[in-house]
Amino acid sequence: MCNHVVVFVCTANVYGTCMVCRAKCDSLLPQMYVTLLQMLKLLRQCMSRKYLQSSFLQQNHHQRMLITTGHRHHEEQMHTEMIPEPDIHQQLNDDNQKDIKFYEQTVLDQPDYFQVSRMFTLQDLFHSRVHLGHKAGCSDPNYKYVFGNRFQQQIIDLDQTVEHLQLALNVTAHVAFRKGIILFICRSAQFSHIVETMAQECGEFAHTRRWRLGTFTNSLLELGGDVRLPDLIIFINMLDTINEPHVLVRHAAKMLIPTIAIADTNCDPNQITYPIPGNDDTPCAIKLYCRLFKEAILKGKSERLRIEDLVKDSSTE
C-alpha cells in the first residue's frame, strides 16, 4: 500500500495504479467508474497516518479536503458551517429588544415572513380559470406571459403567475404591516360590489367609479395639502374601457406610487410595478384574487398589532 492520495480519472489507464508512484495497489478496485462512496472509502485507505497528522483539521463544522494531482499538492479549505435557521418568532419575542424599528427590519429581512406561498397552489389557480386569456387577435404586443393557444384562445403560463402572485402578496402584506394605505381599483360593474366589500372588510379603500383627472397629479388643489396619497394601488382590472387602459396606471407611475395589477392578455404590463398574469374577466378568478389580497392584508395588520403589544409590554416592565 502506498502513502499517496489516489486520484481517479475516468480513462482507460486507470486499473488500480497509484498516479504518483506508479505502484500497484491491491486494495484498489479496477473499475472504470467509481461511485462517490467507493471513492471516499479508497481515499481514506490510501491516506497515511503521517499525512493526516500534518494536516490541520478544524472542528466545529469545518471540513478540510486534500487533493493531490501528480507531484503537486494543493490544499483547499472548505468552510461548511452549519448555521441553524433562526427562529424569527423567538427573536421577536425577546424582551431585550424594545425598538419597533428592529422588529420592522427583522420582518423585512425574511423572504417569506407572512408565508404567502402557502396561501394558494397552482391547482387553485387552474380551477379558478386564471389561465384563460382572450382571443389570439386581441392580445397586447407587450404581453409576454402566454404559454400557448388552444382553439384560438390564449393560455396564460401559470408557472409565471404563481411567482408573480406570491411576490405581489408579499409586498401587500409588508405594506399593510407598515400601516400603509392600499387602494383597490376596479372599473368592471360586475365585480365592483365584490371589490368594495373586500376592501371594507380588510379596512382599506376601493374606487370603482370613473376616475377624475388630476386627483393624484394635482392633489394639492383637488384634495388639499393634508391628504395622504396611497402607498400601494392594486388594479383588479387594468382597462378603463375595452381598449383603453385605466388613466390611474399612468398617473401612478408619474407619482412613483407602486402598483399591482391583474394583467390579462389584452393588457400592457410595462407600467405596472408588480404585474400578475391572469384572467380578469371570470368571477371565480376575481373572487380568488380578492380572497388572497384580503388574507395578505389581514396577516400584515395582525402581525403589526402583535408586535406593537409586545413592544408596549416590554417597555412597561
Protein Blocks (a to p, Z undefined) as FASTA:
>chain_A
ZZbdcdddddfklgoiafklopacfkbccdfbdcfklmmmmmmmmpcfklmmmpccdeeh
iacddddehjbccddddddddcddddfklmmmpmkbmcfklmmmmmmmpmblnopmlmpc
fklmmmnommpccdfklpcfkbckbfbdeehiacddfklmmmmmmmmmmmmmmmmmnopa
cddddfbfklmmmmmmmmmmnopacdfbdcdehklmmmmlmnopkbccdfbdcdfbfbfb
lmlccfklmmmmmnopacdddddfkbcfklpmbacdddfkbfklmmmmmmmmmmmmmmmm
mmmmmmmmmmmmmmmZZ
